[in-house]
Each structure stands twice: as C-alpha cells, then as structure tokens.
Amino acid sequence: SRGMSYCLHSESHLDTGPIYVRENGKLQVVNQGAGGIQNVTPKARPFSLFSRSFSVELCMNREDDRARRQRTDHFIFTYTKEGNLRYSAKSLFSLVLGYISDNVDHIDSLIGFPEQIAEKLFSAAEARQKFTEPVTGLRALQKFTEAYGSLVLCSLCLRNRYLVISEKLEEIKSFRELTCLDLSCCKLGDEHELLEHLTKEALSSVKRLLLKDNSLSDAGLRRMTAPVRVLKKGLENLLVLDLSCNPKITDVGIGYLLAFKKLNCLDISGAGLKDVDAVIKRLQVQIGLVHSKVPLKEFDHSNCKTEGWAEQTVLQWEQAVMEAMKPQDNLKSRVAALRFYGKTQRIEEVVKCTLVEPEMKASGNLQFYRENVQNCHLPLKKEVAGRHELKNNKKRALSEQERERTSKQKHLCLTVEDWDLLNTY
C-alpha cells in the first residue's frame, strides 16, 4: 500500500504540467518523464513573465497625494539585454536633495552652507518650479538671495517685461548685489515701487542701470538721487546710466545727476532739454563726461542679460505670464473694431518699446563718456577732433566749477524737499 501510494503521489506530481526554467534570457521546459531530465524547447509561444509595458510604482505616504506625485521613486527599474528586470537604488545624496527641494520653503537659513551644494539644491527646486508658487516661492527664493547674493543673480534684464514686474515684484526686490539692471521700455513712471527700491542699500552694488522709455520726470530723478546727494548712499557706485526716451526730463533733472561722481557713461537722448549746449558744458565741467558724436556700445542693450542661478526662474515667470494672457487672444476682434472707429491707437503699443522719434530728432544723440577711463567702452568710431578745444574749455571752466560747487551744494543737498524724502527712508 505504501508503494502504491508513493506511485500515485509521484504520478499526481507528474500530472501538474510542465516546469519552466529561465536561463540566460531563454525559456526552457524540464520534462521528468521517460527516465531522466531532458531539456526540450517548447513549440508553443514563449511565455513571458513581464510584458514590455510593465511598470512598477512605489507608493509611499498615501496621505499626501500631491507630495507622492512630485517625489521620484527611490529605485530605478531597468531592463537588461536579456530582458530581465533589474532595479538599483538611488544615491542617498539624490534622495536627500529631492526631499529638501520638495520642502525648500521650510528651510530656516542657508547662511554658511556650501555654495556648490546650494547650487544643486536651487536647480532641483527650480526644476520642480518651486519659485513660481505665489507665497512659498517668494519665501524659498529669499533664503537663497540672503545667503548667496550675486550668485543667485548678478544681472537682470526685464526689458519690455512690465507684466513680469507687476506679477513678481516682491521676488524681484529680493535679489541682492545686482550689478546690472535693465528696466527699459517698462513705462514705470516716477512713483513705481521698484524705482523706490533702487535707492535701498540692497541695490547699492548696481553699476549699470538702464531706464530707457520709462516716463520719468525731474521728480523721479530727484527721488532716485536724494540718498546719494545727501547721505552718500544708494546708487553711489553707478557707472552706466541710460535715461533716453524720457521727454519729461528737463535741464533741472540733469542737475540731480551730477551727484553720480563715478558715472562713466550717460545717455539722455530724447530728453526734454531746453538748452542742450548748456547741459553738455555742465556735464563736461562738473563730472568730466564728454559728448560723443557717435552711438556708444554701452547703450546697445546687447551686454545686459539675465545671468545667475535664477536665469531659468525668470524665464518660468515670463512663461507663466504669457500663459495667463492666452485667453485674451479672443479680444482681437474687439481691438480691430476699436481701431476701425478710431477710439484707440495704443492698445498693442503699450507694452512694446516705442522710441520717442520727435524728441530724438530734436535733441539728437546725447550720449556721454569719460575719456580718461580705460574700462569704459569707447565710441563705435573714435572721434579725435575737438579734444584740444575740450582741454581749453576745462582750463577756462576751473574757476566756474569752484563757484558752482560752493553755490549749488547748499541748494542741491539741503533743500526742504530733500529732507522730506530722507524722512521716508
């Protein structure tokens, strides 16, 4: 009975069907009948354990679905050449970097943290678009700017991007130690908050400031130069200043610019000057700027670009603004109707940089540079004529310069309006 039960048990074992073994990527069947083990390749279609579209997802922290979707898996699954599924664990550094970048707005401070690791952390958070979020993005960006300053951004070009300025004003104000700032063609006006921020200590490092076509007047220049004229703070390190295409700036406003003693290049083309010759002579005598007969390289707007860790972040802001404006494309028919009836002419031109042609032709090219400075870019074509006359004018104007300094220092630096402005800082 024991032998019979053993035979029955063995037969029942053989009736379970073929046994498949996978070796070196090939599927083989093991046959236990007819004495011995034989490897026979099955004639049927090869059996595959995993399909080509098979995917594995590790689900962690189900309670936070948003964090789960943003977090990458801790394992990397790949297929070998033979078709086997293999997985490898990610490095601990990449796991920690991903976790911190997901919660970058909760960082207390990055002061003293190695900048090499901080740059990778910034890139990881930027890839997750953490800096585009309304509240947490500003808080996260401030942690980097207060710790690394110019590394985050040393140059910022916002030319013709007024919508980005209005949407991300606080983020833009958080940038520190900028050396170049281009705000051309933004129509900011005298009372804009960003222009007031220019006088703060955080932007005292700005050396190139481009304010072309911003509807500025003498009042705006007075506010911008008040800290420099009275307290010797603010934009005292300014080397290049572009104030072209601002027709509301008159001879009085140019007088405020004399406080920028380090200025090497100045552009006031298109300003509403009454006595151009007097302004040219005043700039030559008091701060040593020579009128250039040809356009200067400093004002072709090709040298000013957005540079730093946050370069892609600024592009993300611009893309977000453009996406928000897409639903307004259906208003083109309304714009066409308004144009037809002659009720508007500046609907599309408000954002575009439009030069003030009449004022430009009236005043001509009013660009100035300092001759005895090697670092200042020279004109596109060197003008040798007239240098001897300038030397003679300087000798003659020495006495006039001393008189103007003694008589105008009190008038420019200690007026009641200036003291009222200083009380606001």
Sequence and secondary structure as in RCSB ss.txt:
>XXXX:A:sequence
SRGMSYCLHSESHLDTGPIYVRENGKLQVVNQGAGGIQNVTPKARPFSLFSRSFSVELCMNREDDRARRQRTDHF
IFTYTKEGNLRYSAKSLFSLVLGYISDNVDHIDSLIGFPEQIAEKLFSAAEARQKFTEPVTGLRALQKFTEAYGS
LVLCSLCLRNRYLVISEKLEEIKSFRELTCLDLSCCKLGDEHELLEHLTKEALSSVKRLLLKDNSLSDAGLRRMT
APVRVLKKGLENLLVLDLSCNPKITDVGIGYLLAFKKLNCLDISGAGLKDVDAVIKRLQVQIGLVHSKVPLKEFD
HSNCKTEGWAEQTVLQWEQAVMEAMKPQDNLKSRVAALRFYGKTQRIEEVVKCTLVEPEMKASGNLQFYRENVQN
CHLPLKKEVAGRHELKNNKKRALSEQERERTSKQKHLCLTVEDWDLLNTY
>XXXX:A:secstr
 HHHHHHHHHHHHHTT  EEEEETTEEEEEE  SSS EEE  SS    SS TT        TT HHHHHHS  SE
EEEE TTS EEEEE  HHHHHHHHHHHTGGG    TTS HHHHHHHHHHHHHTTGGGSSSHHHHHHHHHHHHHGG
GT SEEE TT HHHHHHSHHHHHT  S SEEE TT    TT HHHHHTTSGGGTT  EEE  SS  BHHHHHHHH
HIIIIIS SSTT  EEE TT TB  HHHHHHGGG TT  EEE TT   S HHHHHHHHHHHH  EEESS BGGGS
SSS   BSTTHHHHHHHHHHHHHHHGGGGGGHHHHHHHHHTTS S TTTTTS    HHHHHHH   EEE TT SS
S  BSS   TTHHHHHHHHHHTHHHHHHHHHHHHHHHHS HHHHHHHHT 
